[in-house]
């Protein structure tokens, strides 16, 4: 397993008190469900030390402030806000995808129902804007505008993702466009929001945003590989989880686009009714691999990560923070595939 960069631990420690304080503003029911989702309590309300996630997006936010010469505290409202938006999307995604487990425990909708999951996610989303605007600095409105625009793109990506489920064929370009919105948009905003709050020049903010955007595409490519072949002990989801939903992820779309006997058999399987069995899932994974879907996705992830790194190397940034951003990106994209 890849060793996590130290900045992830530092980020989690830095934002947790502020994140808890923000969640404490919610009504009792939403606060309880959000705290459970974050891993702070059990479903019954007992304190726990469960995994609360890697805090990649807050780490990017804090590092982006440091990269332009500001203190990480400058970016703290942005770091909390992007983590709230990220978790809003997770709570809703679990419901839409029908996922019953996340981080090796039951999801919010599975425990408390669909309506509660929708409301808890909504509460986290609105709280993110409140936290940013409460910063009260001249740049807070710009950061809030960035996050609002980002959320619109994130939702657009999710709409595209859901629409793909009803279509017999989805191109690789369409999948990459969806990934840019669903995953890349928030990573892009996370990589820039600290610099925005620090009042950095537009060219520097744009370079940091490009870094996050390309890393987000690479992240999605890697995530799609893990969604088929990932170790459940690492992903927290069953093996072949994306295939169980017959999801047209990037490796699947690439395999279909190649045609040939593998692509034809895979297309037939994807359009078949009913719940797939384990042998069917194993065969579908073999077809995708045989058509080059897995190798292409990993190679494309590496190419996108190189574009992300080039964006950082093209502007004047603090050397230490730039190095940490590069290390964090490589960790995210190379994780256990």
ABEGO torsion letter per residue (X at the ends): XBBBBAAAAAAAAAAAAAAAAAAAABBAAAAAAAAAAAGABBAAGBBBABBAEAGAAAAAAAAAAAAAGBBAAAAAAAAAAAAAAAAAAAAAAAAAAGBABBGGBBBAAAAAEAAAAAAAAAAAAAAAAAAAAAAGBAAAAAAAAAAAAAAAAAAAAAAAAAAAAABABBBAAAAAAAAAAAAAAAAAAAAAAAAAAAGBBAAAAAAAAAAAAAAAAAAAAAAAAAAAABBAAAAGBBBGAAAAAGBBBAAAAAAAAAEEAAAAAAAAAAABBEBBBAAAAAAAAAAAAAAGAAAAAAAAAAAAAAAAAAAAAABBBBAAAAAAAAAAAAAAAABGX
